[in-house]
């Protein structure tokens, strides 16, 4: 699995993925070109502290992972802190597999394992990774469990998609 930062040439692919039903259900993001530019442009240009990473296997992109230090987003960190301890150096990830033909084969788990390895290598100050997942998104939290993260809390957080119940599971893994 290889990783590279998303750039503006990837925006049409991201728009295509965001419009796919299996992604749109959990990533409540407008797939229009303008919205993708607005949502992903700042990170691609280095104007935002998060990383948007494209995951590929055999040179073929299949997924996206967003990584950031929670301290760079204090309001979000404070929301997570209502459910669990958010230590200094905590990071978080969010991830879809965009290509529907690549779902259901364990690739999500491999992608999470691989990005965790990348985080520990590229971000020496990262102490842990905390991932909130809406409780109804069973496939997502099962992939986290298979990748070795453990459920550390459950409670209400503002859902990304307003149709979802606010109940979330919080998963965590610490630097090995």
C-alpha positions in Angstrom: 0.0 0.0 0.0 1.3 3.4 -0.9 0.4 6.9 0.4 0.6 10.3 -1.1 -0.9 13.6 -0.2 -4.1 14.5 -2.2 -3.5 17.3 -4.7 -6.0 19.3 -6.8 -5.6 16.8 -9.7 -7.3 14.2 -7.4 -10.4 16.3 -6.8 -12.5 14.7 -9.7 -11.8 11.3 -8.2 -12.8 12.5 -4.7 -16.0 14.0 -6.1 -16.7 10.7 -7.8 -16.1 8.8 -4.6 -18.2 11.2 -2.5 -21.2 10.7 -4.8 -21.1 6.9 -4.4 -23.9 5.7 -2.1 -21.6 3.6 0.2 -19.5 6.8 0.8 -22.3 9.4 0.7 -24.1 7.5 3.5 -21.4 8.1 6.0 -19.5 11.1 4.5 -22.2 13.8 4.3 -20.2 15.9 1.8 -21.4 17.7 -1.3 -19.6 16.0 -4.2 -19.8 19.1 -6.5 -16.5 20.4 -7.8 -16.9 23.6 -5.9 -17.6 21.8 -2.6 -14.7 19.4 -3.1 -12.4 22.4 -3.8 -13.7 24.1 -0.7 -13.4 21.0 1.5 -10.1 19.6 0.3 -8.3 22.6 -1.2 -6.9 24.1 2.0 -5.2 20.8 3.0 -4.0 20.1 -0.5 -2.4 23.6 -0.6 -0.9 23.2 2.9 -3.1 26.0 4.3 -4.6 23.6 6.9 -2.8 21.4 9.3 -4.6 18.2 8.4 -3.3 15.7 5.9 -5.6 14.2 3.2 -3.9 11.1 2.0 -4.7 8.9 -1.1 -4.2 5.2 -0.5 -3.3 3.0 -3.5 -2.6 -0.7 -4.1 -0.8 -1.8 -7.2 -0.8 1.9 -8.3 -4.6 2.1 -8.2 -6.1 4.6 -5.8 -8.9 3.1 -3.7 -9.3 5.1 -0.5 -8.8 8.4 1.4 -7.6 8.9 4.9 -7.7 12.3 6.7 -5.3 12.6 9.6 -4.8 15.4 12.0 -3.6 16.3 15.5 -6.6 17.0 17.6 -4.9 19.9 19.2 -5.1 21.6 15.8 -8.9 21.5 16.1 -9.6 22.5 19.7 -13.4 22.6 19.4 -13.4 19.0 18.1 -10.9 17.9 20.7 -13.2 19.4 23.4 -16.2 17.6 22.1 -14.3 14.2 22.2 -13.0 15.1 25.7 -16.6 14.9 26.9 -16.4 11.2 26.4 -12.8 10.3 27.0 -9.3 11.6 27.8 -7.7 13.4 24.9 -4.0 13.5 25.7 -1.4 15.9 24.2 -0.2 14.4 20.9 -3.5 12.7 20.2 -4.4 12.3 16.5 -7.5 11.2 14.7 -8.3 9.7 11.3 -11.3 9.5 9.0 -11.5 7.2 6.0 -13.6 6.0 3.2 -12.9 3.4 0.6 -14.0 5.2 -2.5 -14.0 2.3 -5.0 -17.1 0.1 -4.3 -15.4 -2.9 -6.0 -12.7 -2.8 -3.3 -15.1 -2.9 -0.3 -15.8 -6.1 1.7 -12.4 -7.7 1.2 -10.5 -6.5 4.3 -8.9 -3.6 2.5 -10.3 -1.1 5.0 -8.6 -2.9 7.9 -5.3 -3.0 5.9 -5.6 0.7 5.1 -6.1 1.6 8.8 -3.1 -0.6 9.8 -1.0 1.0 7.1 -1.9 4.6 8.0 -1.3 3.9 11.7 2.2 2.7 10.8 2.7 5.8 8.7 1.5 8.0 11.6 4.0 6.4 14.1 6.8 6.9 11.5 6.0 10.4 10.2 4.6 12.0 13.4 7.0 11.2 16.3 5.0 13.4 18.6 1.8 11.4 18.1 0.9 9.7 21.3 -2.3 7.9 20.3 -5.0 7.8 17.7 -8.6 8.4 18.7 -11.3 7.6 16.2 -15.0 8.5 16.8 -17.4 6.4 14.8 -21.2 6.7 14.6 -22.5 3.5 16.3 -24.7 2.6 13.3 -21.6 2.4 11.0 -20.8 -1.2 12.0 -18.4 -1.8 9.0 -16.2 1.1 10.1 -15.9 0.2 13.7 -15.4 -3.5 12.9 -12.5 -2.4 10.6 -11.0 -0.4 13.5 -11.3 -3.4 15.8 -9.6 -5.8 13.3 -6.8 -3.2 12.9 -6.2 -3.4 16.7 -8.0 -0.4 18.1 -10.0 -0.8 21.2 -13.3 0.7 22.1 -12.7 3.1 25.0 -16.0 5.0 25.3 -19.5 5.4 24.0 -21.7 8.5 24.0 -23.4 11.3 22.1 -21.4 13.4 19.6 -22.7 15.6 16.8 -23.1 13.2 13.8 -21.6 14.2 10.5 -24.8 13.2 8.8 -27.9 14.7 10.4 -30.0 11.6 9.7 -27.8 9.6 12.2 -28.4 9.1 15.9 -25.7 10.9 17.9 -24.5 7.7 19.6 -20.8 7.2 18.8 -18.1 4.6 19.7 -14.7 6.0 20.5 -11.8 3.8 19.5 -8.2 4.3 20.5 -4.7 2.9 20.0 -1.6 4.1 21.7 1.9 4.5 20.1 3.5 1.1 20.2 
